[in-house]
Amino acid sequence: MLLGIPTETKERECRVALTPDVCAQLIKSGFRVAVQSGAGIKSYYSDDQYTAVGAELLPEADSLYQRSDVVLKVNAPSPAEISRMRQGAILISFMWAGTNPDLIAACVKQGISAFSMDAIPRISRAQKMDALSSQANLAGYKSVIMGANALGKIFPLLMTAAGTIKPSKVVIFGAGVAGLQAIATAKRLGAVVEVTDIRPETKEQVESLGGKFIQVKGDDSIRIEGGYVKGVSEDFLKRQQELVSKHVAEADLVITTALIPGKKAPVLVTEDMVRSMRFGSVIVDMAVEQGGNCVLSELNQTVVKHGVTIIGESNIPSLLPLNASDLYAKNIQTFLLHLATNEGFKWELEEEITKGALIVHQGKDLFTR
């Protein structure tokens, strides 16, 4: 089978689906690989690195889409790009099918199959395929670095002849993969870290990393499925805001990570909470692409409101494209080898990982069934 790697076309995207090292391993396993010229440049991988491991270089996306048996991407192609794929071809990428019905319709119309990397079940044997976690891990790290860079003070306690500098206080909303990495990074830099999460079971993980857990009493509205929060009531969010507002007012840096798949991000930081923060404080809103956890954040903008710097970068993993591409490529490789051999796909439609990630099968919509 020919694996095709086109250049990512989404704005602000610097990642590539396969790195030269992973290409080499797949070629050794019997696959053929074609890469669009320049696809890896923004991830610091040159065309020469791809050709050196045996990949074919194609100058145009059109020929790559038309020739490939399997198209591997980070972000889903547009409906126009999908229309260039051969009938019966296979797409593997992030798809976010719940918010992209036009994408599903394009796959159905073209008669292709599509697997979504964000729909891989969160189970132990799928950990090496879990691209959501690999990318969120990097984003959690980078969010702290971004916040520290925008803050006009250092993180650690520092005792000098001129006086003592108190440590910075960091408040983190959400103790998922991104939040836990943010805790660990902020602690390594010497900050005092406080964390809130609607899942009480995360308390032990937070404290094991040196963070202080701000516990909000849960209610029956909280729905957890496959490790993800699927729903929460407005009443709970209001109680969470009331309890956490005092901690936010005293914070130097606030990082928000809360997302609900397929829905608008919950509002966690109100304008009154921003107004209560010290002049020069910083907020990094990691949920800005889905509407934002802070009401004042702006997509792909860094703004100052009420004296607080609010960072709204939508694609934080892309700011670390070398590492992000490397981890994503390994996720894709593991997933592909689970689904197929170099001769074809197994199509084990009732197997848990296949069933969870397969959105469209040979032109049939499996997501909205």
One Martini backbone bead per residue (centre of mass of N, CA, C, O) as a GRO file, in nm:
protein
  369
    1MET     BB    1   0.098   0.035   0.018
    2LEU     BB    2   0.024   0.379  -0.019
    3LEU     BB    3   0.155   0.644   0.165
    4GLY     BB    4   0.023   0.972   0.226
    5ILE     BB    5   0.197   1.303   0.276
    6PRO     BB    6   0.071   1.595   0.327
    7THR     BB    7   0.046   1.916   0.355
    8GLU     BB    8  -0.041   2.129   0.585
    9THR     BB    9  -0.317   2.385   0.567
   10LYS     BB   10  -0.351   2.486   0.834
   11GLU     BB   11  -0.346   2.737   1.026
   12ARG     BB   12  -0.060   2.722   1.233
   13GLU     BB   13   0.065   2.461   1.105
   14CYS     BB   14   0.375   2.247   1.179
   15ARG     BB   15   0.301   1.965   1.134
   16VAL     BB   16   0.357   1.609   1.076
   17ALA     BB   17   0.258   1.279   1.032
   18LEU     BB   18   0.556   1.197   0.925
   19THR     BB   19   0.865   1.089   0.988
   20PRO     BB   20   1.151   0.964   0.874
   21ASP     BB   21   1.180   0.734   1.083
   22VAL     BB   22   0.891   0.615   1.040
   23CYS     BB   23   0.916   0.569   0.741
   24ALA     BB   24   1.142   0.360   0.760
   25GLN     BB   25   0.977   0.149   0.922
   26LEU     BB   26   0.744   0.114   0.713
   27ILE     BB   27   0.921   0.030   0.475
   28LYS     BB   28   1.034  -0.223   0.620
   29SER     BB   29   0.722  -0.338   0.638
   30GLY     BB   30   0.623  -0.273   0.311
   31PHE     BB   31   0.575   0.010   0.262
   32ARG     BB   32   0.477   0.296   0.091
   33VAL     BB   33   0.609   0.641   0.049
   34ALA     BB   34   0.453   0.966   0.013
   35VAL     BB   35   0.578   1.308  -0.016
   36GLN     BB   36   0.529   1.624   0.007
   37SER     BB   37   0.682   1.889  -0.074
   38GLY     BB   38   0.751   2.041   0.245
   39ALA     BB   39   0.591   1.892   0.482
   40GLY     BB   40   0.852   1.909   0.709
   41ILE     BB   41   0.977   2.194   0.746
   42LYS     BB   42   0.820   2.307   1.009
   43SER     BB   43   0.954   2.036   1.164
   44TYR     BB   44   1.261   2.001   1.064
   45TYR     BB   45   1.212   1.840   0.781
   46SER     BB   46   1.356   1.738   0.505
   47ASP     BB   47   1.343   1.608   0.197
   48ASP     BB   48   1.612   1.447   0.218
   49GLN     BB   49   1.527   1.275   0.464
   50TYR     BB   50   1.308   1.117   0.311
   51THR     BB   51   1.472   1.006   0.065
   52ALA     BB   52   1.690   0.854   0.241
   53VAL     BB   53   1.452   0.632   0.337
   54GLY     BB   54   1.254   0.594   0.056
   55ALA     BB   55   1.087   0.825  -0.016
   56GLU     BB   56   0.856   0.983  -0.209
   57LEU     BB   57   0.849   1.276  -0.409
   58LEU     BB   58   0.586   1.523  -0.428
   59PRO     BB   59   0.490   1.838  -0.548
   60GLU     BB   60   0.177   1.760  -0.539
   61ALA     BB   61  -0.130   1.701  -0.391
   62ASP     BB   62  -0.302   1.576  -0.613
   63SER     BB   63  -0.124   1.322  -0.674
   64LEU     BB   64  -0.125   1.213  -0.388
   65TYR     BB   65  -0.431   1.168  -0.352
   66GLN     BB   66  -0.471   0.987  -0.615
   67ARG     BB   67  -0.247   0.754  -0.530
   68SER     BB   68  -0.338   0.693  -0.250
   69ASP     BB   69  -0.444   0.455  -0.017
   70VAL     BB   70  -0.322   0.633   0.227
   71VAL     BB   71  -0.406   0.910   0.429
   72LEU     BB   72  -0.184   1.112   0.629
   73LYS     BB   73  -0.281   1.324   0.908
   74VAL     BB   74  -0.356   1.564   1.127
   75ASN     BB   75  -0.551   1.724   0.976
   76ALA     BB   76  -0.821   1.744   0.813
   77PRO     BB   77  -0.935   1.757   0.524
   78SER     BB   78  -1.097   1.903   0.300
   79PRO     BB   79  -1.353   1.851   0.090
   80ALA     BB   80  -1.175   1.916  -0.158
   81GLU     BB   81  -0.952   1.709  -0.090
   82ILE     BB   82  -1.132   1.455  -0.075
   83SER     BB   83  -1.218   1.472  -0.385
   84ARG     BB   84  -0.920   1.357  -0.473
   85MET     BB   85  -0.979   1.090  -0.379
   86ARG     BB   86  -1.003   0.768  -0.399
   87GLN     BB   87  -1.200   0.523  -0.427
   88GLY     BB   88  -1.133   0.335  -0.127
   89ALA     BB   89  -0.983   0.503   0.038
   90ILE     BB   90  -0.778   0.621   0.324
   91LEU     BB   91  -0.829   0.799   0.633
   92ILE     BB   92  -0.590   0.955   0.873
   93SER     BB   93  -0.710   1.164   1.143
   94PHE     BB   94  -0.820   1.432   1.258
   95MET     BB   95  -1.190   1.517   1.285
   96TRP     BB   96  -1.421   1.599   1.472
   97ALA     BB   97  -1.719   1.486   1.399
   98GLY     BB   98  -1.921   1.643   1.590
   99THR     BB   99  -1.822   1.935   1.425
  100ASN     BB  100  -1.803   1.778   1.109
  101PRO     BB  101  -2.038   1.705   0.887
  102ASP     BB  102  -1.904   1.783   0.611
  103LEU     BB  103  -1.680   1.572   0.628
  104ILE     BB  104  -1.852   1.320   0.627
  105ALA     BB  105  -2.001   1.380   0.361
  106ALA     BB  106  -1.743   1.375   0.183
  107CYS     BB  107  -1.665   1.079   0.241
  108VAL     BB  108  -1.925   0.952   0.139
  109LYS     BB  109  -1.923   1.070  -0.152
  110GLN     BB  110  -1.625   0.938  -0.216
  111GLY     BB  111  -1.598   0.640  -0.092
  112ILE     BB  112  -1.454   0.635   0.184
  113SER     BB  113  -1.235   0.592   0.456
  114ALA     BB  114  -1.245   0.691   0.820
  115PHE     BB  115  -1.012   0.782   1.069
  116SER     BB  116  -1.008   0.895   1.414
  117MET     BB  117  -0.778   0.998   1.648
  118ASP     BB  118  -0.999   1.120   1.862
  119ALA     BB  119  -1.162   0.814   1.877
  120ILE     BB  120  -0.979   0.662   2.039
  121PRO     BB  121  -0.982   0.460   2.282
  122ARG     BB  122  -0.940   0.477   2.642
  123ILE     BB  123  -0.714   0.228   2.656
  124SER     BB  124  -0.444   0.045   2.734
  125ARG     BB  125  -0.388  -0.080   2.433
  126ALA     BB  126  -0.407   0.243   2.314
  127GLN     BB  127  -0.175   0.433   2.420
  128LYS     BB  128   0.021   0.441   2.158
  129MET     BB  129  -0.234   0.594   1.993
  130ASP     BB  130  -0.268   0.853   2.182
  131ALA     BB  131  -0.280   1.169   2.054
  132LEU     BB  132  -0.415   1.343   2.262
  133SER     BB  133  -0.200   1.292   2.484
  134SER     BB  134   0.065   1.365   2.338
  135GLN     BB  135  -0.024   1.663   2.280
  136ALA     BB  136  -0.115   1.755   2.567
  137ASN     BB  137   0.156   1.723   2.706
  138LEU     BB  138   0.297   1.950   2.548
  139ALA     BB  139   0.092   2.176   2.607
  140GLY     BB  140   0.131   2.186   2.914
  141TYR     BB  141   0.422   2.275   2.905
  142LYS     BB  142   0.399   2.529   2.716
  143SER     BB  143   0.198   2.696   2.888
  144VAL     BB  144   0.403   2.763   3.111
  145ILE     BB  145   0.616   2.903   2.938
  146MET     BB  146   0.429   3.124   2.832
  147GLY     BB  147   0.346   3.237   3.107
  148ALA     BB  148   0.633   3.300   3.211
  149ASN     BB  149   0.709   3.498   2.977
  150ALA     BB  150   0.459   3.705   3.048
  151LEU     BB  151   0.579   3.732   3.321
  152GLY     BB  152   0.720   3.978   3.560
  153LYS     BB  153   0.829   3.701   3.699
  154ILE     BB  154   0.933   3.458   3.894
  155PHE     BB  155   0.877   3.142   4.034
  156PRO     BB  156   1.081   3.122   4.258
  157LEU     BB  157   1.229   3.116   4.540
  158LEU     BB  158   1.436   3.408   4.647
  159MET     BB  159   1.743   3.455   4.822
  160THR     BB  160   1.878   3.774   4.893
  161ALA     BB  161   2.051   4.055   4.986
  162ALA     BB  162   1.792   4.235   4.884
  163GLY     BB  163   1.594   3.989   4.922
  164THR     BB  164   1.278   3.831   4.905
  165ILE     BB  165   1.128   3.608   4.673
  166LYS     BB  166   0.832   3.511   4.598
  167PRO     BB  167   0.647   3.275   4.486
  168SER     BB  168   0.460   3.174   4.245
  169LYS     BB  169   0.115   3.147   4.148
  170VAL     BB  170  -0.059   2.853   4.029
  171VAL     BB  171  -0.362   2.800   3.841
  172ILE     BB  172  -0.541   2.492   3.761
  173PHE     BB  173  -0.767   2.381   3.515
  174GLY     BB  174  -0.730   2.068   3.521
  175ALA     BB  175  -0.627   1.696   3.545
  176GLY     BB  176  -0.518   1.609   3.293
  177VAL     BB  177  -0.270   1.578   3.086
  178ALA     BB  178  -0.210   1.883   3.066
  179GLY     BB  179  -0.236   1.956   3.368
  180LEU     BB  180  -0.016   1.763   3.480
  181GLN     BB  181   0.217   1.887   3.318
  182ALA     BB  182   0.182   2.172   3.431
  183ILE     BB  183   0.242   2.104   3.720
  184ALA     BB  184   0.526   1.983   3.685
  185THR     BB  185   0.652   2.236   3.551
  186ALA     BB  186   0.587   2.450   3.770
  187LYS     BB  187   0.737   2.301   3.997
  188ARG     BB  188   1.020   2.296   3.865
  189LEU     BB  189   1.015   2.625   3.865
  190GLY     BB  190   0.888   2.695   4.177
  191ALA     BB  191   0.592   2.688   4.214
  192VAL     BB  192   0.277   2.742   4.333
  193VAL     BB  193   0.019   2.483   4.319
  194GLU     BB  194  -0.321   2.494   4.200
  195VAL     BB  195  -0.611   2.262   4.176
  196THR     BB  196  -0.895   2.198   3.956
  197ASP     BB  197  -1.150   1.931   3.957
  198ILE     BB  198  -1.443   1.739   3.897
  199ARG     BB  199  -1.252   1.494   3.964
  200PRO     BB  200  -1.169   1.345   4.262
  201GLU     BB  201  -0.955   1.125   4.153
  202THR     BB  202  -0.722   1.353   4.093
  203LYS     BB  203  -0.600   1.428   4.371
  204GLU     BB  204  -0.361   1.227   4.390
  205GLN     BB  205  -0.209   1.323   4.137
  206VAL     BB  206  -0.166   1.614   4.221
  207GLU     BB  207  -0.014   1.555   4.494
  208SER     BB  208   0.222   1.384   4.363
  209LEU     BB  209   0.322   1.671   4.215
  210GLY     BB  210   0.268   1.914   4.446
  211GLY     BB  211  -0.023   1.984   4.452
  212LYS     BB  212  -0.315   2.168   4.527
  213PHE     BB  213  -0.643   2.070   4.605
  214ILE     BB  214  -0.951   2.194   4.476
  215GLN     BB  215  -1.254   2.105   4.618
  216VAL     BB  216  -1.555   2.012   4.455
  217LYS     BB  217  -1.863   1.924   4.500
  218GLY     BB  218  -2.037   1.698   4.355
  219ASP     BB  219  -2.273   1.572   4.106
  220ASP     BB  220  -2.504   1.411   3.888
  221SER     BB  221  -2.409   1.576   3.620
  222ILE     BB  222  -2.156   1.416   3.605
  223ARG     BB  223  -1.995   1.290   3.302
  224ILE     BB  224  -1.806   0.989   3.249
  225GLU     BB  225  -1.624   0.891   2.942
  226GLY     BB  226  -1.333   0.743   2.885
  227GLY     BB  227  -1.199   0.993   3.070
  228TYR     BB  228  -1.426   1.194   2.987
  229VAL     BB  229  -1.598   1.484   2.988
  230LYS     BB  230  -1.955   1.508   2.889
  231GLY     BB  231  -2.087   1.652   3.157
  232VAL     BB  232  -2.229   1.963   3.311
  233SER     BB  233  -2.357   2.178   3.524
  234GLU     BB  234  -2.422   2.506   3.594
  235ASP     BB  235  -2.421   2.479   3.902
  236PHE     BB  236  -2.140   2.362   3.931
  237LEU     BB  237  -1.983   2.588   3.789
  238LYS     BB  238  -2.068   2.806   3.992
  239ARG     BB  239  -1.940   2.673   4.244
  240GLN     BB  240  -1.656   2.666   4.132
  241GLN     BB  241  -1.618   2.970   4.094
  242GLU     BB  242  -1.661   3.054   4.391
  243LEU     BB  243  -1.423   2.887   4.512
  244VAL     BB  244  -1.186   2.979   4.302
  245SER     BB  245  -1.178   3.295   4.298
  246LYS     BB  246  -0.973   3.339   4.530
  247HIS     BB  247  -0.735   3.197   4.388
  248VAL     BB  248  -0.729   3.372   4.134
  249ALA     BB  249  -0.676   3.650   4.275
  250GLU     BB  250  -0.378   3.525   4.379
  251ALA     BB  251  -0.274   3.483   4.098
  252ASP     BB  252  -0.028   3.487   3.840
  253LEU     BB  253  -0.123   3.204   3.707
  254VAL     BB  254  -0.360   3.086   3.459
  255ILE     BB  255  -0.475   2.751   3.366
  256THR     BB  256  -0.682   2.626   3.102
  257THR     BB  257  -0.826   2.274   3.005
  258ALA     BB  258  -1.135   2.262   2.952
  259LEU     BB  259  -1.315   1.990   2.789
  260ILE     BB  260  -1.596   1.903   2.563
  261PRO     BB  261  -1.677   1.687   2.350
  262GLY     BB  262  -1.864   1.857   2.100
  263LYS     BB  263  -1.838   2.120   2.279
  264LYS     BB  264  -1.843   2.386   2.449
  265ALA     BB  265  -1.657   2.541   2.651
  266PRO     BB  266  -1.637   2.601   2.972
  267VAL     BB  267  -1.700   2.850   3.198
  268LEU     BB  268  -1.449   2.958   3.453
  269VAL     BB  269  -1.368   3.266   3.368
  270THR     BB  270  -1.464   3.561   3.455
  271GLU     BB  271  -1.459   3.897   3.450
  272ASP     BB  272  -1.450   3.933   3.758
  273MET     BB  273  -1.201   3.751   3.797
  274VAL     BB  274  -1.009   3.918   3.626
  275ARG     BB  275  -1.048   4.186   3.790
  276SER     BB  276  -0.925   4.050   4.064
  277MET     BB  277  -0.659   4.050   3.949
  278ARG     BB  278  -0.348   4.119   3.921
  279PHE     BB  279  -0.141   4.326   3.795
  280GLY     BB  280   0.023   4.118   3.547
  281SER     BB  281  -0.124   3.886   3.502
  282VAL     BB  282  -0.193   3.540   3.378
  283ILE     BB  283  -0.361   3.379   3.094
  284VAL     BB  284  -0.410   3.036   2.977
  285ASP     BB  285  -0.620   2.936   2.705
  286MET     BB  286  -0.663   2.602   2.593
  287ALA     BB  287  -0.992   2.640   2.492
  288VAL     BB  288  -1.031   2.860   2.260
  289GLU     BB  289  -1.131   2.689   2.007
  290GLN     BB  290  -1.406   2.614   2.201
  291GLY     BB  291  -1.452   2.931   2.333
  292GLY     BB  292  -1.346   2.909   2.616
  293ASN     BB  293  -1.283   2.953   2.973
  294CYS     BB  294  -1.253   3.255   2.901
  295VAL     BB  295  -1.443   3.534   2.822
  296LEU     BB  296  -1.171   3.717   2.716
  297SER     BB  297  -1.075   3.543   2.509
  298GLU     BB  298  -0.877   3.520   2.198
  299LEU     BB  299  -0.827   3.396   1.901
  300ASN     BB  300  -0.495   3.407   1.844
  301GLN     BB  301  -0.456   3.599   2.104
  302THR     BB  302  -0.295   3.868   2.282
  303VAL     BB  303  -0.439   4.015   2.569
  304VAL     BB  304  -0.546   4.310   2.759
  305LYS     BB  305  -0.740   4.276   3.067
  306HIS     BB  306  -0.742   4.444   3.346
  307GLY     BB  307  -0.415   4.388   3.343
  308VAL     BB  308  -0.447   4.109   3.189
  309THR     BB  309  -0.290   3.847   3.037
  310ILE     BB  310  -0.432   3.684   2.740
  311ILE     BB  311  -0.387   3.357   2.610
  312GLY     BB  312  -0.509   3.233   2.266
  313GLU     BB  313  -0.382   2.958   2.175
  314SER     BB  314  -0.494   2.694   1.960
  315ASN     BB  315  -0.187   2.547   1.882
  316ILE     BB  316   0.043   2.440   2.088
  317PRO     BB  317   0.188   2.187   1.968
  318SER     BB  318   0.291   2.353   1.709
  319LEU     BB  319   0.525   2.498   1.887
  320LEU     BB  320   0.638   2.174   1.892
  321PRO     BB  321   0.692   2.016   1.607
  322LEU     BB  322   0.906   1.801   1.651
  323ASN     BB  323   0.778   1.648   1.891
  324ALA     BB  324   0.484   1.627   1.788
  325SER     BB  325   0.549   1.467   1.528
  326ASP     BB  326   0.691   1.227   1.656
  327LEU     BB  327   0.452   1.129   1.832
  328TYR     BB  328   0.234   1.113   1.613
  329ALA     BB  329   0.378   0.912   1.427
  330LYS     BB  330   0.373   0.681   1.640
  331ASN     BB  331   0.070   0.668   1.666
  332ILE     BB  332   0.010   0.604   1.367
  333GLN     BB  333   0.181   0.350   1.341
  334THR     BB  334   0.037   0.178   1.555
  335PHE     BB  335  -0.245   0.201   1.430
  336LEU     BB  336  -0.185   0.089   1.148
  337LEU     BB  337  -0.068  -0.193   1.248
  338HIS     BB  338  -0.345  -0.270   1.373
  339LEU     BB  339  -0.521  -0.248   1.095
  340ALA     BB  340  -0.259  -0.341   0.917
  341THR     BB  341  -0.092  -0.433   0.639
  342ASN     BB  342   0.089  -0.403   0.344
  343GLU     BB  343  -0.176  -0.541   0.189
  344GLY     BB  344  -0.399  -0.451   0.414
  345PHE     BB  345  -0.699  -0.439   0.564
  346LYS     BB  346  -0.889  -0.610   0.809
  347TRP     BB  347  -1.174  -0.522   0.911
  348GLU     BB  348  -1.245  -0.524   1.241
  349LEU     BB  349  -1.548  -0.400   1.327
  350GLU     BB  350  -1.566  -0.523   1.643
  351GLU     BB  351  -1.322  -0.401   1.725
  352GLU     BB  352  -1.271  -0.158   1.953
  353ILE     BB  353  -1.078   0.038   1.802
  354THR     BB  354  -1.205   0.032   1.526
  355LYS     BB  355  -1.497   0.107   1.610
  356GLY     BB  356  -1.423   0.387   1.744
  357ALA     BB  357  -1.252   0.523   1.483
  358LEU     BB  358  -1.468   0.455   1.270
  359ILE     BB  359  -1.657   0.681   1.071
  360VAL     BB  360  -1.598   0.571   0.771
  361HIS     BB  361  -1.724   0.298   0.551
  362GLN     BB  362  -1.721   0.283   0.234
  363GLY     BB  363  -1.936   0.541   0.243
  364LYS     BB  364  -2.031   0.487   0.545
  365ASP     BB  365  -2.200   0.615   0.809
  366LEU     BB  366  -2.097   0.558   1.163
  367PHE     BB  367  -2.153   0.813   1.350
  368THR     BB  368  -2.483   0.888   1.289
  369ARG     BB  369  -2.633   0.605   1.358
   0.00000   0.00000   0.00000
